[in-house]
Amino acid sequence: MVMAKEKSQKLLSRKERLKIPHQPMPTQPPETRIHNFDEIYLGYSAEAAMIEATRCIDCPNPSCVQACPAHNDIPRALRLIAEGNFLGAAAVYEKTSNLSQICSRVCPQERLCEEACVIGKRNETIALGKLEMFVADYKREHGTSVFTLPTPTGKRAAVVGAGPAGLTVADELAKRGHAVTVFEKWPYPGGLLIYGIPRFKLPLEVVRTKVRELEQKGVKFRCNTQVGKDISLAEIKADFDAVFIGIGANEPVPLKVPGVDLEGIYTANDWLVRVHGPPELLPEDMRAPLPPQTGKRVAIIGGGDTAIDCARTAIRLESGRTTIYYRRTESEMPGNGRDRALAVEEGVKIRYLVTPVRFIGDDAGHVRAVELIRTRLGEADESGRPRPIPIEGSEFIEPVDTVVLALGYWPDPEWGKAGREMGLRTHTWGLLHADPETGATSVPGVYAGGDAVTGPNLVVTAMAASRKAAAAMDRYLRGL
């Protein structure tokens, strides 16, 4: 039966493939998923995945490949999926992606590869992200985890930060035979993958599988070690042959309004870590209270992916009403449109063209209300988006029990200071200068990539830049 289907799929013309209906990946229904933190996507069946992959019309110049920051060979992977060769498809993705099982879950494919899919101009675009997720999961469940380790080079490389950038560099250098040690300030490797992304988007086991894979390749992790505090960057550089800095940009942008220090007001970092970080993987000072006491009215300030994640988390903590307050309109929201639609489906409310001016507390110092002012859009600011302008006299008060500030992130200012002392060039907000093709910084033998260089960006862009940096580090270590 399967072989007959495979043969018929190969013989289908492009016109016939365009008539194949889109196969959406099943999800938990909203009324079920808001009561748990399990991944909302239930996965494809083998048959559904094969049918969805067969919709690809094999474009002579596939724009999806160029639109993917990792430049995955998507058409080849889809051909293999259509034939039922799921392990072969997983191997295609792994040639260009070190984090296939992660990127397929957290990257906004609707404005990357899927947006470029020509089928999407007339029909529902192919579910490229979900197909990659399917084969990555298939390999995790059915594939082997035996690695043939290369001949050791005798060179030692240090990686600072175990987020997407650091894990990618560690993977690439280990595959090339270098001894790699990763320094991580949190108790477990993964960075934002563990401590910043909700479990209903990225299950913990997916990240743990990647960490175990790296350990099998010989990568050593030194967790609970903060570079700049427990050990200096200069010490690391003296002890290793090359260094990669992938510390991310994790310092919350502050909101400077009265009352922001009241009890019940969280930064997005604190909120997500306390709810989604397994207690055994958290620093002791963050293990209680778990989860935070939300009350019945939660206000999320911000409009990006993190704001959406915080709001969907609040819904699952059974808050009675969760509202996102955003100072621009939906057209200017920088986050993932699909996740935003899922949030609304789950009961999150979004108020546009408003911004907070102060928080109001009770006698015990706990937040009880937020005063907001309505805004209108003016000329474009430095971000290229219309500047929100407060409308005088339009203030109003909303009662709240909990507030989460999701306003974006900056690099750690202490890192900028430490980097400059060592001779590392920095620029806007303390971001590191690094060559876009090699990741080389102003200090020989020191490389950087990911959000520490670009500012907050996507997991896939951090991975793509870090692969380039790892290749350059390999040449440097070999004296080429």
Secondary structure, DSSP 8 states (H G I E B T S, - for coil): -HHHHHHHHHH--HHHHHTS------B--HHHHTT--S-SB----HHHHHHHHHT----SS-HHHHHSTT---HHHHHHHHHTT-HHHHHHHHHHH-S-HHHHHHHS-GGGTHHHH-GGGGTS----HHHHHHHHHHHHHHHS----------S-EEEEE--SHHHHHHHHHHHHTT-EEEEE-SSSSTTTHHHHTS-TTTS-HHHHHHHHHHHHHTT-EEE-S--BTTTB-HHHHHHHSSEEEE-----EE----STTTTSBTEEEHHHHHHHHHS-GGGS-GGGSSSSS----SEEEEE--SHHHHHHHHHHHHTT-SEEEEEESS-GGG--S-HHHHHHHHHTT-EEEESEEEEEEEE-TTSBEEEEEEEEEEEEEE-TTSSEEEEE-TT--EEEE-SEEEE---EE--HHHHHHHHHHT--B-GGG-B---TTT-B-SSTTEEE-THHHHSS--HHHHHHHHHHHHHHHHHHHTT-
